[in-house]
Amino acid sequence: MWRAWLRLHEREYDRFDYNDRVGPGHDPGPTAPDYIRTMSIKSTRKRIDAVAWRGSQPLIVEVKDRATLAAVGQILGYRTHWRIEHPNGPPPQMLLVANRLAAGMEEVLKDHGVPFELVSL
């Protein structure tokens, strides 16, 4: 799906970052060794599929075969954590790229202001 979308839109962006981590990770607590705490925190932060850049404007992209309600929660959560971690940058735009939507998803995406694009494989 992502490759199909890139074929259509890659030239519209300056660059792409992948697997960007945002949000707090899980800290197992002070009884765990420091190296375990560090590894746990880093590896449990939320991972954005892709960030497409036009200049300094980020576009958070979530890619799904079949987009469900979980995808809405993911992309809205990523946007929140991005804004917290980049307070001086422009607010990120969002885009859900999918092959298909679960029943009722189009209304939910529109209600939450999440743009989406359907891409055929």
DOKEVEX-124618 format. One record per atom (N, C-alpha, C): x, z, y. Coordinates in pm, 1 decimal, m for minus. Example, Ala and Ser with C-alpha at 12.3 -4.5 7.8 and 13.67 -1.06 7.14 Angstrom:
% DOKEVEX-124618
xx=1319.0&zz=780.0&yy=m569.0
xx=1230.0&zz=780.0&yy=m450.0
xx=1320.0&zz=780.0&yy=m330.0
xx=1285.0&zz=708.0&yy=m225.0
xx=1367.0&zz=714.0&yy=m106.0
xx=1290.0&zz=787.0&yy=3.0
This chain:
% DOKEVEX-124618
xx=81.0&zz=0.0&yy=m118.3
xx=0.0&zz=0.0&yy=0.0
xx=86.3&zz=0.0&yy=126.0
xx=183.7&zz=88.7&yy=127.2
xx=269.1&zz=99.8&yy=244.7
xx=341.8&zz=m31.8&yy=271.1
xx=392.7&zz=m93.1&yy=167.9
xx=463.1&zz=m220.6&yy=187.0
xx=369.3&zz=m328.1&yy=240.6
xx=245.8&zz=m328.7&yy=191.3
xx=147.5&zz=m425.8&yy=240.5
xx=120.0&zz=m402.3&yy=388.7
xx=106.7&zz=m275.4&yy=428.6
xx=82.7&zz=m243.8&yy=569.2
xx=203.8&zz=m282.0&yy=653.6
xx=323.8&zz=m252.6&yy=602.4
xx=445.5&zz=m288.1&yy=676.3
xx=455.9&zz=m438.8&yy=699.3
xx=419.4&zz=m516.6&yy=598.9
xx=424.2&zz=m662.6&yy=616.6
xx=339.1&zz=m706.3&yy=735.8
xx=229.4&zz=m637.4&yy=759.7
xx=139.5&zz=m671.8&yy=869.3
xx=183.7&zz=m614.0&yy=1003.6
xx=250.3&zz=m496.9&yy=1003.5
xx=269.8&zz=m423.1&yy=1128.7
xx=412.6&zz=m379.4&yy=1161.0
xx=506.2&zz=m402.5&yy=1073.7
xx=641.2&zz=m349.1&yy=1095.1
xx=701.5&zz=m389.9&yy=1228.6
xx=678.9&zz=m509.8&yy=1270.6
xx=739.1&zz=m560.2&yy=1395.8
xx=681.6&zz=m493.9&yy=1521.5
xx=570.3&zz=m423.3&yy=1505.7
xx=507.2&zz=m358.3&yy=1620.7
xx=575.7&zz=m226.6&yy=1658.1
xx=668.8&zz=m180.9&yy=1575.2
xx=731.2&zz=m49.6&yy=1594.4
xx=882.7&zz=m63.5&yy=1602.1
xx=943.1&zz=32.5&yy=1671.6
xx=1088.2&zz=32.4&yy=1689.4
xx=1161.7&zz=84.0&yy=1566.1
xx=1102.3&zz=184.9&yy=1501.3
xx=1167.0&zz=243.3&yy=1384.6
xx=1065.6&zz=326.2&yy=1305.7
xx=1106.4&zz=367.4&yy=1186.3
xx=1023.1&zz=449.2&yy=1098.9
xx=1106.5&zz=563.4&yy=1043.2
xx=1046.8&zz=681.3&yy=1040.1
xx=1106.1&zz=796.9&yy=973.3
xx=1017.1&zz=830.3&yy=854.9
xx=1079.3&zz=875.9&yy=747.7
xx=1003.9&zz=906.1&yy=626.7
xx=1026.4&zz=1050.2&yy=582.1
xx=921.0&zz=1106.1&yy=524.0
xx=925.9&zz=1241.4&yy=467.6
xx=966.9&zz=1346.9&yy=570.4
xx=922.8&zz=1329.3&yy=694.0
xx=946.4&zz=1430.4&yy=797.5
xx=877.2&zz=1559.9&yy=756.5
xx=946.2&zz=1670.3&yy=770.0
xx=888.9&zz=1800.6&yy=734.5
xx=839.0&zz=1869.9&yy=860.7
xx=719.3&zz=1928.9&yy=850.5
xx=660.7&zz=2003.4&yy=961.3
xx=595.3&zz=2130.1&yy=908.5
xx=573.3&zz=2222.6&yy=997.3
xx=501.1&zz=2344.5&yy=962.5
xx=591.3&zz=2448.4&yy=898.2
xx=537.0&zz=2567.4&yy=885.9
xx=615.2&zz=2674.5&yy=824.8
xx=620.4&zz=2656.7&yy=674.0
xx=729.6&zz=2696.2&yy=616.4
xx=741.1&zz=2695.2&yy=471.4
xx=711.6&zz=2833.8&yy=416.6
xx=708.4&zz=2844.6&yy=285.3
xx=682.0&zz=2973.2&yy=220.3
xx=810.6&zz=3054.3&yy=211.9
xx=807.0&zz=3174.0&yy=267.3
xx=919.3&zz=3267.1&yy=260.0
xx=890.0&zz=3367.0&yy=149.1
xx=971.9&zz=3368.4&yy=43.2
xx=946.1&zz=3461.7&yy=m65.6
xx=974.3&zz=3607.4&yy=m31.5
xx=1026.1&zz=3631.1&yy=87.7
xx=1043.8&zz=3768.9&yy=132.1
xx=1187.4&zz=3818.1&yy=127.3
xx=1210.1&zz=3931.6&yy=189.3
xx=1346.5&zz=3983.1&yy=205.6
xx=1413.5&zz=4028.6&yy=75.6
xx=1338.0&zz=4043.0&yy=m31.7
xx=1401.3&zz=4083.8&yy=m157.4
xx=1468.7&zz=3965.8&yy=m227.9
xx=1434.9&zz=3844.3&yy=m188.2
xx=1498.4&zz=3725.1&yy=m245.7
xx=1632.2&zz=3701.3&yy=m176.8
xx=1730.9&zz=3649.6&yy=m250.0
xx=1859.6&zz=3616.4&yy=m186.9
xx=1839.8&zz=3515.2&yy=m74.7
xx=1928.2&zz=3518.7&yy=24.2
xx=1915.2&zz=3429.8&yy=140.3
xx=1909.5&zz=3282.4&yy=101.0
xx=1990.3&zz=3240.6&yy=3.7
xx=1990.9&zz=3099.6&yy=m33.8
xx=1856.3&zz=3058.9&yy=m96.2
xx=1792.2&zz=3149.7&yy=m167.6
xx=1660.0&zz=3121.7&yy=m225.2
xx=1555.6&zz=3115.0&yy=m114.4
xx=1563.4&zz=3208.3&yy=m19.7
xx=1468.5&zz=3207.2&yy=91.7
xx=1480.0&zz=3077.2&yy=170.2
xx=1603.7&zz=3038.2&yy=201.2
xx=1625.9&zz=2915.5&yy=277.8
xx=1573.2&zz=2794.6&yy=202.8
xx=1605.4&zz=2784.1&yy=73.8
xx=1559.5&zz=2671.4&yy=m6.6
xx=1406.9&zz=2668.5&yy=m14.7
xx=1345.1&zz=2783.3&yy=m34.3
xx=1199.5&zz=2789.8&yy=m45.8
xx=1132.4&zz=2747.3&yy=83.9
xx=1179.9&zz=2799.4&yy=193.8
xx=1120.6&zz=2765.8&yy=323.5
xx=1132.5&zz=2616.2&yy=350.1
xx=1250.4&zz=2559.2&yy=329.8
xx=1270.7&zz=2416.2&yy=356.3
xx=1188.3&zz=2327.5&yy=263.0
xx=1183.5&zz=2362.6&yy=135.2
xx=1118.1&zz=2273.4&yy=38.7
xx=965.6&zz=2284.4&yy=38.2
xx=909.9&zz=2388.3&yy=99.5
xx=763.9&zz=2402.4&yy=100.4
xx=700.4&zz=2365.6&yy=233.6
xx=781.3&zz=2318.9&yy=328.9
xx=721.9&zz=2267.8&yy=452.6
xx=643.6&zz=2141.2&yy=419.7
xx=541.1&zz=2111.6&yy=497.6
xx=456.0&zz=1994.9&yy=474.5
xx=535.3&zz=1867.5&yy=502.9
xx=509.1&zz=1762.7&yy=424.8
xx=586.4&zz=1639.2&yy=435.6
xx=497.6&zz=1523.0&yy=478.9
xx=529.2&zz=1466.2&yy=593.4
xx=458.2&zz=1350.4&yy=646.7
xx=509.8&zz=1225.7&yy=575.8
xx=417.7&zz=1138.3&yy=533.4
xx=460.1&zz=1016.3&yy=464.7
xx=550.9&zz=931.5&yy=552.7
xx=505.6&zz=901.3&yy=674.6
xx=585.1&zz=817.6&yy=764.9
xx=550.5&zz=850.5&yy=909.7
xx=650.9&zz=834.8&yy=994.8
xx=629.8&zz=840.7&yy=1139.3
xx=680.6&zz=708.9&yy=1195.1
xx=589.9&zz=633.0&yy=1255.0
xx=625.3&zz=505.8&yy=1318.3
xx=645.8&zz=532.6&yy=1467.1
xx=749.2&zz=475.4&yy=1521.9
xx=784.4&zz=501.6&yy=1661.8
xx=776.1&zz=375.5&yy=1745.8
xx=712.4&zz=391.3&yy=1863.3
xx=718.5&zz=292.3&yy=1972.1
xx=779.9&zz=367.1&yy=2088.8
xx=906.1&zz=344.9&yy=2113.8
xx=973.8&zz=423.7&yy=2215.4
xx=971.6&zz=569.2&yy=2175.0
xx=917.7&zz=654.9&yy=2262.7
xx=910.3&zz=798.3&yy=2231.7
xx=774.9&zz=839.4&yy=2175.2
xx=686.4&zz=740.7&yy=2151.3
xx=551.8&zz=770.2&yy=2101.1
xx=549.0&zz=770.0&yy=1948.4
xx=524.2&zz=887.9&yy=1886.8
xx=514.7&zz=891.2&yy=1741.2
xx=373.6&zz=859.8&yy=1691.8
xx=368.3&zz=795.4&yy=1577.5
xx=243.4&zz=769.2&yy=1505.6
xx=260.6&zz=827.9&yy=1366.4
xx=184.3&zz=933.2&yy=1337.3
xx=189.2&zz=995.6&yy=1205.3
xx=102.5&zz=911.8&yy=1111.7
xx=161.8&zz=869.1&yy=1000.5
xx=91.0&zz=783.5&yy=905.9
xx=80.5&zz=854.2&yy=770.7
xx=m40.5&zz=866.2&yy=722.0
xx=m65.8&zz=918.5&yy=587.9
xx=m111.9&zz=801.0&yy=502.7
xx=m53.2&zz=786.8&yy=385.4
xx=m81.6&zz=673.1&yy=298.7
xx=m145.9&zz=723.7&yy=169.7
xx=m260.3&zz=667.3&yy=137.2
xx=m333.6&zz=706.0&yy=16.4
xx=m388.1&zz=581.4&yy=m52.6
xx=m395.7&zz=586.5&yy=m184.8
xx=m464.9&zz=480.0&yy=m256.9
xx=m614.5&zz=491.8&yy=m226.5
xx=m670.6&zz=609.0&yy=m255.8
xx=m812.0&zz=637.7&yy=m228.0
xx=m816.1&zz=759.5&yy=m136.9
xx=m855.4&zz=739.5&yy=m14.7
xx=m856.7&zz=848.3&yy=83.2
xx=m978.1&zz=937.5&yy=62.8
xx=m954.0&zz=1067.8&yy=52.4
xx=m1059.1&zz=1168.0&yy=36.0
xx=m1052.7&zz=1266.8&yy=151.9
xx=m1137.8&zz=1368.4&yy=146.3
xx=m1136.9&zz=1470.9&yy=250.5
xx=m1000.6&zz=1537.5&yy=264.9
xx=m927.2&zz=1547.4&yy=156.5
xx=m794.7&zz=1609.1&yy=162.4
xx=m702.8&zz=1535.2&yy=259.7
xx=m715.1&zz=1404.4&yy=267.1
xx=m631.0&zz=1325.5&yy=357.4
xx=m658.1&zz=1360.7&yy=503.1
xx=m784.0&zz=1389.3&yy=535.8
xx=m818.8&zz=1427.8&yy=673.1
xx=m750.9&zz=1560.3&yy=707.4
xx=m759.7&zz=1656.2&yy=617.1
xx=m693.4&zz=1784.4&yy=639.5
xx=m544.3&zz=1768.9&yy=654.9
xx=m485.2&zz=1684.5&yy=573.0
xx=m341.1&zz=1664.0&yy=581.7
xx=m300.6&zz=1609.6&yy=718.0
xx=m362.3&zz=1500.2&yy=759.4
xx=m316.4&zz=1435.3&yy=881.8
xx=m345.3&zz=1520.2&yy=1005.4
xx=m459.6&zz=1591.8&yy=1006.0
xx=m487.4&zz=1681.3&yy=1118.3
xx=m389.2&zz=1798.4&yy=1120.7
xx=m354.6&zz=1850.3&yy=1003.7
xx=m255.4&zz=1956.9&yy=996.2
xx=m118.6&zz=1910.4&yy=1041.4
xx=m79.4&zz=1791.4&yy=1000.4
xx=49.8&zz=1737.3&yy=1043.2
xx=54.3&zz=1723.7&yy=1195.5
xx=m55.3&zz=1674.0&yy=1251.9
xx=m59.1&zz=1656.9&yy=1398.1
xx=m43.6&zz=1791.9&yy=1468.6
xx=m113.3&zz=1893.3&yy=1420.8
xx=m104.2&zz=2026.8&yy=1481.2
xx=38.8&zz=2078.8&yy=1475.6
xx=99.1&zz=2073.1&yy=1358.7
xx=234.9&zz=2125.9&yy=1345.2
xx=335.9&zz=2042.6&yy=1422.0
xx=314.9&zz=1912.3&yy=1429.2
xx=404.2&zz=1826.6&yy=1508.2
xx=400.2&zz=1870.2&yy=1654.1
xx=279.4&zz=1891.6&yy=1706.7
xx=264.7&zz=1930.9&yy=1847.3
xx=329.5&zz=2065.4&yy=1874.3
xx=320.4&zz=2157.8&yy=1779.7
xx=384.1&zz=2289.4&yy=1795.5
xx=536.2&zz=2273.8&yy=1798.1
xx=588.9&zz=2190.1&yy=1711.8
xx=734.0&zz=2175.5&yy=1698.2
xx=795.8&zz=2079.7&yy=1799.8
xx=715.3&zz=1998.4&yy=1865.4
xx=763.9&zz=1903.6&yy=1966.7
xx=680.7&zz=1919.9&yy=2094.3
xx=684.1&zz=2038.9&yy=2155.8
xx=594.2&zz=2064.9&yy=2269.1
xx=622.2&zz=1979.5&yy=2392.5
xx=742.3&zz=1925.6&yy=2405.3
xx=775.1&zz=1848.1&yy=2524.4
xx=760.7&zz=1697.9&yy=2505.0
xx=726.4&zz=1656.6&yy=2382.9
xx=709.1&zz=1514.2&yy=2356.7
xx=563.6&zz=1474.3&yy=2368.9
xx=537.7&zz=1344.8&yy=2363.2
xx=398.5&zz=1300.4&yy=2368.5
xx=323.6&zz=1342.7&yy=2242.1
xx=196.2&zz=1374.8&yy=2255.1
xx=118.8&zz=1409.5&yy=2135.9
xx=119.6&zz=1291.5&yy=2038.3
xx=132.3&zz=1318.8&yy=1910.2
xx=137.7&zz=1208.1&yy=1815.3
xx=1.9&zz=1141.4&yy=1797.4
xx=6.5&zz=1013.5&yy=1775.5
xx=m112.1&zz=941.6&yy=1732.6
xx=m119.1&zz=954.6&yy=1580.7
xx=m233.0&zz=919.4&yy=1522.8
xx=m251.1&zz=930.9&yy=1378.6
xx=m304.2&zz=800.1&yy=1323.3
xx=m273.0&zz=776.0&yy=1194.9
xx=m328.0&zz=660.9&yy=1124.6
xx=m330.3&zz=691.4&yy=975.8
xx=m444.5&zz=669.1&yy=915.1
xx=m458.3&zz=680.2&yy=770.6
xx=m460.0&zz=538.2&yy=714.4
xx=m368.3&zz=509.8&yy=624.5
xx=m361.0&zz=379.7&yy=558.5
xx=m404.2&zz=400.0&yy=414.3
xx=m502.9&zz=322.3&yy=370.8
xx=m554.7&zz=339.1&yy=235.1
xx=m599.2&zz=205.9&yy=177.6
xx=m608.5&zz=203.8&yy=46.6
xx=m663.3&zz=88.8&yy=m23.2
xx=m816.0&zz=96.0&yy=m23.7
xx=m866.7&zz=220.0&yy=m29.9
xx=m1012.3&zz=241.1&yy=m32.4
xx=m1043.6&zz=381.9&yy=15.7
xx=m1167.0&zz=402.0&yy=55.7
xx=m1213.6&zz=531.9&yy=103.9
xx=m1314.4&zz=589.4&yy=5.1
xx=m1308.3&zz=719.7&yy=m14.6
xx=m1411.6&zz=786.9&yy=m93.7
xx=m1543.9&zz=776.8&yy=m18.3
xx=m1653.2&zz=792.1&yy=m89.1
xx=m1786.0&zz=783.6&yy=m28.1
xx=m1798.3&zz=882.2&yy=87.4
xx=m1849.1&zz=834.9&yy=200.4
xx=m1871.6&zz=919.1&yy=317.1
xx=m1750.1&zz=941.7&yy=405.3
xx=m1634.8&zz=888.3&yy=367.9
xx=m1511.7&zz=914.8&yy=442.5
xx=m1507.1&zz=847.5&yy=579.3
xx=m1564.0&zz=730.3&yy=590.1
xx=m1557.5&zz=660.7&yy=717.9
xx=m1620.0&zz=745.3&yy=828.6
xx=m1733.2&zz=808.2&yy=800.2
xx=m1800.5&zz=893.2&yy=899.7
xx=m1714.3&zz=1014.9&yy=935.7
xx=m1650.4&zz=1074.3&yy=836.5
xx=m1565.7&zz=1192.4&yy=859.9
xx=m1444.6&zz=1154.6&yy=944.7
xx=m1380.1&zz=1044.0&yy=910.0
xx=m1263.6&zz=999.7&yy=986.7
xx=m1301.2&zz=971.9&yy=1131.9
xx=m1411.1&zz=902.7&yy=1152.6
xx=m1455.2&zz=873.0&yy=1289.6
xx=m1489.9&zz=1001.7&yy=1364.7
xx=m1556.3&zz=1096.1&yy=1297.8
xx=m1595.0&zz=1221.9&yy=1362.0
xx=m1473.4&zz=1301.9&yy=1407.4
xx=m1363.8&zz=1294.3&yy=1333.2
xx=m1242.7&zz=1369.4&yy=1367.3
xx=m1141.8&zz=1286.1&yy=1446.3
xx=m1179.1&zz=1165.2&yy=1480.9
xx=m1091.4&zz=1081.6&yy=1561.9
xx=m966.8&zz=1034.9&yy=1489.3
xx=m978.0&zz=1014.3&yy=1358.4
xx=m864.3&zz=967.7&yy=1279.5
xx=m881.4&zz=818.5&yy=1252.5
xx=m798.7&zz=734.8&yy=1316.7
xx=m805.9&zz=591.7&yy=1289.0
xx=m760.6&zz=563.5&yy=1145.9
xx=m815.5&zz=457.6&yy=1087.7
xx=m774.5&zz=421.5&yy=952.5
xx=m767.9&zz=271.6&yy=939.6
xx=m686.9&zz=228.4&yy=844.7
xx=m676.4&zz=86.8&yy=813.0
xx=m680.9&zz=73.2&yy=662.7
xx=m764.4&zz=m17.5&yy=613.9
xx=m772.0&zz=m45.7&yy=471.6
xx=m681.6&zz=m167.0&yy=443.1
xx=m598.2&zz=m151.1&yy=341.3
xx=m502.7&zz=m254.9&yy=305.3
xx=m526.5&zz=m292.2&yy=159.1
xx=m537.2&zz=m421.0&yy=133.9
xx=m553.3&zz=m468.7&yy=m3.1
xx=m417.0&zz=m475.8&yy=m70.5
xx=m417.4&zz=m445.6&yy=m197.4
xx=m292.0&zz=m454.0&yy=m273.8
xx=m270.8&zz=m592.7&yy=m328.8
